[in-house]
Amino acid sequence: MPNSNSSHQFDVIIVGSGGAGLTLALSLPKHFKIAILAKSHLTDASTYYAQGGVAAVLDKTDSLEQHIDDTMIAGSHLCEFNAVRQTVEGGQASVDFLLKQGVQFTLDDQEQLHLTREGGHSHRRIIHAADATGKAISTTLVERAESQNNIHIFKHFIAIDLITSEKLHLEGPKRAIGLYALDEKTEKVHTFLAPFTALACGGAMKAYLYTSNPDIATGDGIAMAYRAGCRVANMEFNQFHPTCLYHPLARSFLITEAMRGEGAYLRLPDGERFMLRFDERAELAPRDIVARAIDYEIKRLGIRHVWLDITHKSEDFIQEHFPTLYQRLLELGIDITKEMIPVVPAAHYTCGGVMVDQHSQTDIQGLYAIGETSYTGLHGANRMASNSLLECFVYGMAAAKHIQSQFDADYHIPSVPAWDDTQVNHPDEDVVILQNWDELRQTMWNYVGIVRTTKRLERALHRIEMLKNEINEYYQDYKVSKNLIELRNLVMVSEMIVQCALQRKESRGLHFTLDYPEQVSELKRTVLMPHNFSVQKEPINA
């Protein structure tokens, strides 16, 4: 528990309590003094809500090369090969790490890890805990972290901004020194200092009106790193999960892709299995193809949703493979053994992020980004199912090794001024923040969604710039709050998404524009340079 002192010093600060951050914390030596900052309770992270599983080559009929090929194809060949290989080769070590922590995965009849299959994968290579893998991983890692005396947990602390040597006008290379964070309960800003800081705070899909993400996914790490001087890449690639439940009481409830992997069909109101018209892989096509197909049919027919149908499987099979989904949907009045499930696409995953190297280190010394906050190059133009959790573990462990190798016990953290809010006022109209939040998310959904045009993007950019100016003015004049911090970050990340999308003059993977429906031959990533939103196109390491 944090003490009453508003300044804290550690060896490593980790922002986020999902799979990426907890893997880093648990992989560091136990003599390291570690702080974990969580915006809410520890399991309120995207990891917890992951239903599918972890992709890893474990079957003898499978191979690393096939997993690499599947990933490159799903990412429309915009993946960076070295990142793909590093991630895929780390599959066995990641599984071993999770088993060592005590995660209980589903076993087959031979008491071996049961493997399922998801879209884009040519083999069964997804280890899972029934249909609630993320919950099993998250709760286990949280329990392990809470049991270690060297890990200090700060709940309901919202990171505001990074502290760097540049901001303190210190000589030498730019280095991260720590960050300021708001204690939501006391409304007091604390200073956290450490030679190493890791941003593992998820993606930014709360920028969209409809999303599968928890409320914490407001792009905090991406925005903070960019303001501090880090490059950000490929923000135009926003994955929309094809199958979120369409129900007034559960707007963010995800229907796992594993259901399609186990034979569920997508149907129109007349019963037609329409995916066969869009891709020979039908329901097992990559997510971008399935989401666009559903979006097309919804708009063509003027319907609100399509149907996901697994009623042709036996009741025992459904309850054994999808116990969580079965029970939850039954509570909502849908018996999936007898009834089809109404589904729609929803914003799901941020494929771009803060650029990092093979150690998860950013452009700034001592600053790391892991998981959905980062851009490793793994996902390219479209994330393949269950590769994201694998990336968390591979790069979390890589960051731990690098931090350990770079640690200098004699490093002296410079003096840092405390947060000064003496010149600002208490906000008198929080409705302004809520209004801007709603307008931003509506703008992103309507103009920067599954299908885009240059005109829609330009309209979005115009509205976002106006909102950004309002929000920045509000930020300068009033005391910070959780909603204000998150909105400030979301509007910045939304601008990144639009700026990157305007620069990609092609349709590739998750970025589909009616103005440029074809792919270009050059394989380039879209890189946002710090401070001024200038965009560069850089060849990828393919």
C-alpha positions as CSV (number, residue, x, y, z in Angstrom):
1,M,0.0,0.0,0.0
2,P,1.3,3.5,-0.8
3,N,2.2,5.7,2.2
4,S,1.1,9.2,2.8
5,N,4.3,10.6,1.2
6,S,3.7,12.0,-2.2
7,S,7.2,11.1,-3.5
8,H,8.2,7.4,-4.1
9,Q,11.4,5.9,-5.3
10,F,11.8,2.4,-6.9
11,D,14.0,0.4,-9.2
12,V,11.3,-0.1,-11.7
13,I,7.9,1.5,-12.3
14,I,5.3,-0.4,-14.2
15,V,2.2,1.4,-15.4
16,G,-0.5,-1.2,-15.9
17,S,-1.5,-4.5,-14.3
18,G,-2.4,-6.7,-17.4
19,G,-0.4,-9.6,-18.7
20,A,2.5,-7.5,-20.1
21,G,3.1,-5.5,-16.9
22,L,2.7,-8.5,-14.6
23,T,5.0,-10.6,-16.7
24,L,7.7,-8.0,-16.4
25,A,7.2,-7.6,-12.7
26,L,7.4,-11.4,-12.1
27,S,10.4,-11.9,-14.4
28,L,12.6,-9.4,-12.6
29,P,14.9,-10.5,-9.7
30,K,13.2,-10.4,-6.3
31,H,15.7,-7.9,-4.9
32,F,14.3,-5.2,-7.3
33,K,12.0,-2.8,-5.7
34,I,9.0,-2.6,-8.1
35,A,5.9,-0.3,-8.3
36,I,2.8,-1.3,-10.2
37,L,0.3,1.5,-10.9
38,A,-3.2,0.3,-11.7
39,K,-6.0,2.7,-12.8
40,S,-8.6,0.5,-11.2
41,H,-8.5,-2.9,-9.5
42,L,-5.6,-5.2,-10.7
43,T,-7.7,-7.4,-13.0
44,D,-9.3,-4.4,-14.8
45,A,-7.2,-4.9,-17.9
46,S,-7.7,-6.3,-21.4
47,T,-5.9,-9.5,-20.5
48,Y,-8.7,-10.4,-18.0
49,Y,-11.3,-10.2,-20.7
50,A,-9.4,-12.3,-23.3
51,Q,-11.6,-15.3,-24.0
52,G,-9.5,-17.1,-26.7
53,G,-6.0,-18.0,-25.6
54,V,-2.3,-18.0,-26.2
55,A,-0.9,-19.0,-29.6
56,A,2.2,-21.3,-29.4
57,V,3.6,-24.1,-31.5
58,L,3.3,-27.1,-29.3
59,D,1.9,-29.8,-31.6
60,K,4.3,-32.1,-33.6
61,T,2.4,-31.5,-36.8
62,D,2.8,-27.7,-36.4
63,S,6.0,-25.7,-36.9
64,L,7.5,-22.3,-36.1
65,E,7.7,-21.6,-39.8
66,Q,4.0,-22.2,-40.3
67,H,3.1,-19.9,-37.3
68,I,5.4,-17.2,-38.8
69,D,3.8,-17.6,-42.3
70,D,0.3,-17.4,-40.8
71,T,1.2,-14.3,-38.9
72,M,2.7,-12.6,-42.0
73,I,-0.3,-13.5,-44.1
74,A,-2.8,-12.2,-41.5
75,G,-0.8,-9.0,-41.2
76,S,-1.0,-8.4,-45.0
77,H,2.8,-8.9,-45.1
78,L,3.3,-5.6,-43.2
79,C,4.7,-7.5,-40.2
80,E,8.4,-7.0,-39.4
81,F,9.9,-10.4,-39.8
82,N,12.4,-10.2,-36.9
83,A,9.6,-9.3,-34.5
84,V,7.4,-12.2,-35.7
85,R,10.2,-14.7,-35.4
86,Q,11.2,-13.5,-31.9
87,T,7.6,-13.7,-30.8
88,V,6.9,-17.1,-32.3
89,E,10.1,-18.6,-31.1
90,G,9.2,-17.4,-27.6
91,G,6.0,-19.5,-27.5
92,Q,7.3,-22.4,-25.5
93,A,9.1,-20.2,-23.0
94,S,5.9,-18.2,-22.5
95,V,3.8,-21.3,-21.9
96,D,6.5,-22.5,-19.4
97,F,6.4,-19.2,-17.6
98,L,2.6,-19.3,-17.3
99,L,2.6,-22.9,-16.1
100,K,5.3,-22.1,-13.6
101,Q,3.1,-19.2,-12.2
102,G,0.3,-21.7,-11.8
103,V,-2.1,-20.9,-14.6
104,Q,-4.6,-23.8,-15.1
105,F,-5.1,-24.5,-18.8
106,T,-7.6,-26.9,-20.3
107,L,-6.2,-30.4,-20.9
108,D,-7.2,-33.0,-23.5
109,D,-8.0,-36.7,-22.9
110,Q,-4.3,-37.5,-22.7
111,E,-3.8,-34.8,-19.9
112,Q,-1.9,-32.7,-22.4
113,L,-2.6,-29.0,-23.1
114,H,-5.7,-28.9,-25.3
115,L,-5.2,-26.9,-28.5
116,T,-7.9,-25.1,-30.3
117,R,-7.9,-23.1,-33.6
118,E,-8.8,-19.6,-34.4
119,G,-9.1,-17.4,-37.5
120,G,-5.9,-17.1,-39.6
121,H,-4.2,-20.1,-38.0
122,S,-3.5,-23.1,-40.2
123,H,-3.1,-25.4,-37.2
124,R,-4.5,-25.9,-33.7
125,R,-2.1,-24.0,-31.6
126,I,-4.2,-22.0,-29.1
127,I,-3.8,-23.1,-25.5
128,H,-6.7,-21.9,-23.4
129,A,-8.6,-22.2,-20.1
130,A,-12.0,-23.2,-21.5
131,D,-13.4,-19.9,-22.8
132,A,-12.0,-17.6,-20.1
133,T,-8.3,-17.8,-20.7
134,G,-7.6,-14.2,-19.8
135,K,-9.4,-14.5,-16.5
136,A,-7.3,-17.5,-15.6
137,I,-4.0,-15.8,-16.6
138,S,-4.9,-12.4,-15.0
139,T,-6.1,-13.8,-11.6
140,T,-3.1,-16.1,-11.3
141,L,-0.5,-13.4,-12.2
142,V,-2.2,-10.9,-9.9
143,E,-2.1,-13.4,-7.0
144,R,1.6,-14.1,-7.6
145,A,2.4,-10.3,-7.7
146,E,0.5,-9.6,-4.5
147,S,2.4,-12.3,-2.7
148,Q,5.8,-10.8,-3.5
149,N,7.2,-8.4,-0.9
150,N,9.3,-6.5,-3.5
151,I,6.3,-5.6,-5.6
152,H,4.4,-2.6,-4.3
153,I,0.9,-2.1,-5.8
154,F,-0.8,1.3,-6.2
155,K,-4.5,0.9,-7.1
156,H,-6.6,3.7,-8.5
157,F,-3.5,5.7,-9.6
158,I,-3.7,7.3,-13.0
159,A,-0.4,8.2,-14.7
160,I,-0.4,11.8,-16.0
161,D,3.0,12.4,-17.7
162,L,6.5,11.0,-17.8
163,I,9.4,12.8,-16.2
164,T,12.5,12.9,-18.4
165,S,16.0,14.3,-18.2
166,E,15.2,16.6,-21.1
167,K,12.3,18.1,-19.2
168,L,14.7,18.8,-16.3
169,H,17.2,20.4,-18.7
170,L,19.9,17.8,-17.8
171,E,22.8,17.1,-20.0
172,G,23.4,13.8,-21.7
173,P,21.1,11.4,-23.5
174,K,17.4,11.6,-22.9
175,R,16.4,9.3,-20.1
176,A,13.2,8.5,-18.3
177,I,13.3,9.3,-14.6
178,G,9.7,8.5,-13.6
179,L,6.3,10.0,-13.8
180,Y,3.5,11.9,-12.1
181,A,0.4,10.1,-11.2
182,L,-3.0,11.0,-9.7
183,D,-4.3,9.2,-6.7
184,E,-8.0,9.1,-7.7
185,K,-9.2,8.6,-4.1
186,T,-7.4,11.5,-2.5
187,E,-7.2,13.6,-5.7
188,K,-3.5,14.2,-4.8
189,V,-0.7,14.0,-7.5
190,H,2.3,11.8,-6.5
191,T,5.8,11.7,-7.9
192,F,7.2,8.2,-8.8
193,L,10.9,8.0,-9.5
194,A,13.0,5.1,-10.9
195,P,15.8,4.5,-13.3
196,F,13.4,2.3,-15.4
197,T,9.8,2.9,-16.3
198,A,7.6,0.5,-18.3
199,L,4.3,1.5,-20.0
200,A,2.1,-1.6,-20.1
201,C,-1.3,0.2,-20.0
202,G,-3.1,-1.3,-23.0
203,G,-4.5,0.2,-26.2
204,A,-6.8,3.0,-27.1
205,M,-10.0,1.5,-28.4
206,K,-12.2,3.5,-26.0
207,A,-11.7,6.2,-28.6
208,Y,-14.6,4.4,-30.4
209,L,-18.3,4.5,-29.5
210,Y,-18.6,0.7,-29.6
211,T,-15.8,-1.4,-28.2
212,S,-15.0,-4.7,-26.5
213,N,-12.4,-3.0,-24.3
214,P,-12.6,-2.2,-20.6
215,D,-12.8,1.4,-19.6
216,I,-9.0,1.6,-18.9
217,A,-8.2,1.4,-22.6
218,T,-7.7,5.2,-23.2
219,G,-4.3,5.2,-24.9
220,D,-2.5,6.6,-21.8
221,G,0.9,5.0,-22.5
222,I,0.9,5.9,-26.2
223,A,0.1,9.5,-25.5
224,M,2.5,9.9,-22.6
225,A,5.4,8.3,-24.6
226,Y,4.7,10.6,-27.6
227,R,4.6,13.7,-25.5
228,A,7.9,12.6,-24.0
229,G,9.5,12.3,-27.4
230,C,9.0,8.7,-28.6
231,R,8.1,7.7,-32.1
232,V,4.7,6.0,-32.7
233,A,3.9,3.8,-35.6
234,N,1.0,2.3,-37.6
235,M,-1.8,3.8,-35.7
236,E,-4.2,3.5,-38.7
237,F,-4.5,-0.2,-38.0
238,N,-7.4,-0.6,-35.5
239,Q,-8.8,-4.0,-35.3
240,F,-12.6,-4.4,-35.1
241,H,-13.5,-7.8,-33.5
242,P,-16.2,-9.3,-35.8
243,T,-18.4,-10.7,-33.1
244,C,-19.4,-8.6,-30.2
245,L,-22.8,-9.4,-28.6
246,Y,-25.6,-7.2,-29.8
247,H,-27.7,-6.8,-26.7
248,P,-28.9,-3.7,-24.8
249,L,-27.6,-5.1,-21.5
250,A,-24.1,-6.1,-22.7
251,R,-22.8,-3.7,-25.3
252,S,-19.1,-4.7,-24.7
253,F,-19.4,-8.4,-24.4
254,L,-17.1,-10.3,-26.7
255,I,-18.1,-13.6,-28.4
256,T,-14.8,-15.5,-28.6
257,E,-13.3,-16.3,-32.0
258,A,-12.7,-19.8,-30.7
259,M,-16.5,-20.4,-31.2
260,R,-15.9,-20.0,-35.0
261,G,-12.8,-22.1,-34.6
262,E,-14.9,-24.9,-33.2
263,G,-17.4,-24.7,-36.1
264,A,-19.9,-21.9,-35.5
265,Y,-21.4,-20.3,-38.6
266,L,-22.2,-16.6,-39.4
267,R,-25.7,-16.3,-40.9
268,L,-28.0,-13.6,-42.3
269,P,-31.6,-13.3,-41.1
270,D,-32.7,-15.7,-43.9
271,G,-30.2,-18.3,-42.6
272,E,-27.6,-17.8,-45.4
273,R,-23.9,-18.6,-44.5
274,F,-22.7,-15.4,-46.1
275,M,-18.9,-15.7,-45.4
276,L,-18.5,-18.2,-48.2
277,R,-19.2,-15.3,-50.6
278,F,-16.2,-13.3,-49.2
279,D,-13.4,-15.7,-48.5
280,E,-12.7,-19.4,-49.1
281,R,-11.8,-19.7,-45.4
282,A,-15.3,-18.6,-44.6
283,E,-15.7,-18.0,-40.8
284,L,-12.0,-18.7,-40.2
285,A,-10.8,-15.9,-42.4
286,P,-8.7,-13.2,-40.6
287,R,-10.6,-10.7,-38.5
288,D,-10.3,-7.8,-40.9
289,I,-12.0,-9.8,-43.7
290,V,-14.8,-11.1,-41.4
291,A,-15.5,-7.7,-39.8
292,R,-15.7,-6.0,-43.3
293,A,-18.0,-8.7,-44.5
294,I,-20.4,-8.3,-41.6
295,D,-20.2,-4.5,-41.9
296,Y,-21.1,-4.8,-45.6
297,E,-24.0,-7.1,-45.0
298,I,-25.4,-4.9,-42.2
299,K,-25.3,-1.9,-44.5
300,R,-26.5,-3.7,-47.6
301,L,-29.6,-5.2,-45.9
302,G,-30.2,-2.3,-43.4
303,I,-30.1,-4.7,-40.4
304,R,-28.7,-4.1,-37.0
305,H,-26.7,-7.3,-36.6
306,V,-26.0,-10.7,-38.1
307,W,-26.2,-14.1,-36.3
308,L,-23.6,-16.5,-35.0
309,D,-24.9,-20.1,-35.0
310,I,-23.4,-23.0,-33.1
311,T,-26.7,-24.9,-32.6
312,H,-25.7,-27.7,-34.9
313,K,-23.2,-28.8,-32.2
314,S,-24.4,-31.0,-29.3
315,E,-25.4,-29.4,-26.0
316,D,-22.6,-31.3,-24.2
317,F,-20.0,-30.0,-26.7
318,I,-21.2,-26.4,-26.3
319,Q,-21.3,-26.4,-22.5
320,E,-17.9,-28.1,-22.3
321,H,-16.1,-25.8,-24.7
322,F,-17.9,-22.5,-23.8
323,P,-19.1,-22.7,-20.2
324,T,-18.7,-19.0,-19.5
325,L,-20.4,-17.9,-22.7
326,Y,-23.2,-20.4,-22.2
327,Q,-23.9,-19.2,-18.7
328,R,-23.6,-15.5,-19.4
329,L,-25.8,-15.6,-22.5
330,L,-28.4,-17.8,-20.6
331,E,-28.6,-15.0,-18.0
332,L,-29.4,-12.6,-20.9
333,G,-32.1,-14.9,-22.2
334,I,-30.2,-16.6,-25.0
335,D,-29.7,-20.4,-25.0
336,I,-26.9,-20.9,-27.4
337,T,-27.6,-24.6,-27.6
338,K,-30.9,-23.8,-29.3
339,E,-30.7,-20.1,-30.4
340,M,-28.4,-18.1,-32.6
341,I,-26.4,-15.2,-31.1
342,P,-26.9,-11.6,-32.5
343,V,-23.4,-10.1,-33.2
344,V,-21.9,-6.9,-34.5
345,P,-18.2,-5.7,-35.0
346,A,-16.7,-3.5,-32.3
347,A,-13.4,-1.7,-31.9
348,H,-11.1,-4.3,-30.3
349,Y,-7.3,-3.9,-30.6
350,T,-4.7,-1.2,-31.3
351,C,-2.1,-2.7,-33.7
352,G,0.1,0.3,-33.7
353,G,1.8,1.9,-30.8
354,V,5.1,3.2,-29.3
355,M,8.0,2.0,-31.3
356,V,10.3,-0.4,-29.4
357,D,13.3,-2.6,-30.1
358,Q,13.7,-6.3,-29.4
359,H,14.1,-5.5,-25.7
360,S,10.9,-3.5,-25.5
361,Q,12.9,-0.3,-25.1
362,T,11.6,2.9,-26.6
363,D,13.5,5.8,-28.1
364,I,14.2,7.1,-24.6
365,Q,16.7,5.3,-22.3
366,G,15.1,3.6,-19.4
367,L,11.6,3.7,-20.9
368,Y,9.9,0.5,-22.1
369,A,6.6,-0.2,-23.7
370,I,5.0,-3.6,-23.6
371,G,1.9,-5.2,-24.9
372,E,-0.8,-3.3,-26.7
373,T,0.9,0.0,-25.8
374,S,3.8,-0.9,-28.0
375,Y,4.6,-1.3,-31.7
376,T,7.0,-4.3,-32.0
377,G,6.2,-4.9,-35.7
378,L,4.5,-8.3,-34.9
379,H,0.9,-7.5,-36.0
380,G,1.5,-5.6,-39.2
381,A,-1.8,-4.5,-40.8
382,N,-3.9,-6.9,-38.8
383,R,-3.4,-8.8,-35.5
384,M,-3.9,-12.6,-35.8
385,A,-6.0,-14.0,-33.0
386,S,-4.2,-15.0,-29.8
387,N,-0.8,-13.5,-30.9
388,S,-1.3,-10.5,-28.6
389,L,-1.1,-12.4,-25.3
390,L,1.9,-14.2,-26.6
391,E,3.5,-10.9,-27.4
392,C,2.9,-9.7,-23.9
393,F,4.8,-12.6,-22.3
394,V,7.7,-12.7,-24.9
395,Y,8.4,-8.9,-24.7
396,G,7.7,-8.7,-21.0
397,M,10.4,-11.3,-20.3
398,A,12.7,-9.6,-22.8
399,A,12.3,-6.2,-21.0
400,A,13.1,-7.9,-17.7
401,K,16.3,-9.3,-19.0
402,H,17.4,-6.0,-20.5
403,I,16.6,-4.0,-17.4
404,Q,18.6,-6.5,-15.3
405,S,21.5,-6.2,-17.7
406,Q,21.4,-2.3,-17.6
407,F,20.8,-1.9,-13.9
408,D,23.4,0.2,-12.1
409,A,23.1,0.2,-8.4
410,D,25.1,3.4,-8.2
411,Y,22.8,5.4,-10.5
412,H,21.6,8.5,-8.8
413,I,18.1,9.8,-9.6
414,P,18.2,13.6,-9.9
415,S,16.0,15.9,-7.9
416,V,12.6,16.3,-9.4
417,P,10.1,19.1,-8.5
418,A,6.8,18.2,-7.0
419,W,3.6,18.6,-9.1
420,D,2.4,22.2,-8.9
421,D,-1.3,22.8,-9.1
422,T,-1.4,26.0,-7.2
423,Q,-2.3,28.1,-10.3
424,V,-5.3,26.1,-11.4
425,N,-8.9,25.9,-10.3
426,H,-11.3,23.1,-9.4
427,P,-13.4,22.3,-12.5
428,D,-16.9,23.8,-12.2
429,E,-18.5,22.0,-15.2
430,D,-17.6,18.4,-15.6
431,V,-20.3,18.2,-18.2
432,V,-17.9,19.8,-20.6
433,I,-15.6,16.8,-20.3
434,L,-18.4,14.3,-20.8
435,Q,-19.7,16.2,-23.8
436,N,-16.3,16.2,-25.5
437,W,-15.8,12.5,-24.7
438,D,-19.1,11.6,-26.4
439,E,-18.4,13.8,-29.4
440,L,-14.9,12.3,-29.8
441,R,-16.1,8.7,-29.7
442,Q,-19.0,9.4,-32.0
443,T,-16.7,11.1,-34.5
444,M,-14.3,8.2,-34.5
445,W,-17.0,5.7,-35.0
446,N,-18.7,7.5,-37.8
447,Y,-15.6,8.7,-39.8
448,V,-12.7,6.5,-38.8
449,G,-14.3,3.0,-38.6
450,I,-14.1,-0.2,-40.6
451,V,-14.6,1.4,-44.0
452,R,-13.0,4.9,-44.5
453,T,-12.7,7.6,-47.1
454,T,-10.4,10.6,-47.3
455,K,-13.3,13.0,-46.9
456,R,-14.5,11.2,-43.8
457,L,-11.0,11.3,-42.3
458,E,-10.6,15.0,-43.1
459,R,-13.9,15.7,-41.4
460,A,-12.8,13.7,-38.4
461,L,-9.4,15.5,-38.2
462,H,-11.2,18.9,-38.2
463,R,-13.5,18.0,-35.3
464,I,-10.6,16.3,-33.4
465,E,-8.4,19.4,-33.6
466,M,-11.2,21.6,-32.3
467,L,-11.8,19.2,-29.4
468,K,-8.1,19.0,-28.7
469,N,-7.8,22.8,-28.4
470,E,-10.8,22.8,-26.0
471,I,-9.4,20.0,-23.9
472,N,-5.9,21.4,-23.7
473,E,-7.3,24.8,-22.6
474,Y,-9.3,23.0,-19.9
475,Y,-6.3,21.0,-18.8
476,Q,-4.2,24.2,-18.4
477,D,-6.9,25.9,-16.3
478,Y,-8.3,23.2,-14.0
479,K,-7.1,20.6,-11.6
480,V,-6.6,17.2,-13.2
481,S,-9.1,14.4,-12.8
482,K,-9.3,10.9,-14.1
483,N,-11.8,11.8,-16.8
484,L,-9.7,14.8,-17.9
485,I,-6.5,12.8,-18.1
486,E,-8.1,10.1,-20.1
487,L,-9.8,12.5,-22.5
488,R,-6.6,14.4,-23.0
489,N,-4.9,11.1,-24.0
490,L,-7.7,9.8,-26.1
491,V,-8.0,13.0,-28.2
492,M,-4.2,12.8,-28.9
493,V,-4.3,9.2,-29.9
494,S,-7.4,9.8,-32.1
495,E,-5.5,12.4,-33.9
496,M,-2.6,9.9,-34.4
497,I,-5.0,7.4,-35.9
498,V,-6.4,9.9,-38.4
499,Q,-3.1,11.4,-39.3
500,C,-1.7,7.9,-40.0
501,A,-4.8,6.8,-41.9
502,L,-4.6,9.9,-44.2
503,Q,-1.0,9.0,-45.1
504,R,-1.8,5.4,-46.1
505,K,-2.9,5.7,-49.8
506,E,-3.9,2.0,-50.1
507,S,-6.2,-0.5,-48.5
508,R,-4.3,-3.1,-46.5
509,G,-5.4,-5.2,-43.6
510,L,-7.5,-3.2,-41.1
511,H,-7.2,0.0,-43.0
512,F,-9.7,-0.1,-45.8
513,T,-10.5,3.1,-47.8
514,L,-12.9,3.4,-50.7
515,D,-10.6,6.0,-52.3
516,Y,-7.6,3.6,-52.5
517,P,-9.1,0.1,-52.6
518,E,-5.9,-1.6,-53.9
519,Q,-2.7,-2.4,-52.2
520,V,0.6,-0.8,-53.2
521,S,3.7,-2.8,-53.8
522,E,5.9,-1.0,-51.3
523,L,5.8,-2.3,-47.7
524,K,6.1,0.7,-45.4
525,R,5.2,1.5,-41.8
526,T,3.6,4.9,-40.9
527,V,5.7,6.6,-38.3
528,L,4.6,9.7,-36.4
529,M,7.6,11.8,-35.4
530,P,7.4,13.4,-31.9
531,H,5.9,16.7,-31.0
532,N,4.4,17.9,-34.3
533,F,2.4,14.9,-35.8
534,S,4.6,14.9,-38.9
535,V,4.4,11.5,-40.6
536,Q,7.2,9.5,-42.3
537,K,6.8,6.4,-44.4
538,E,9.6,3.9,-43.6
539,P,10.4,0.6,-45.2
540,I,9.8,-2.3,-42.8
541,N,12.2,-5.0,-41.9
542,A,10.3,-7.7,-43.9
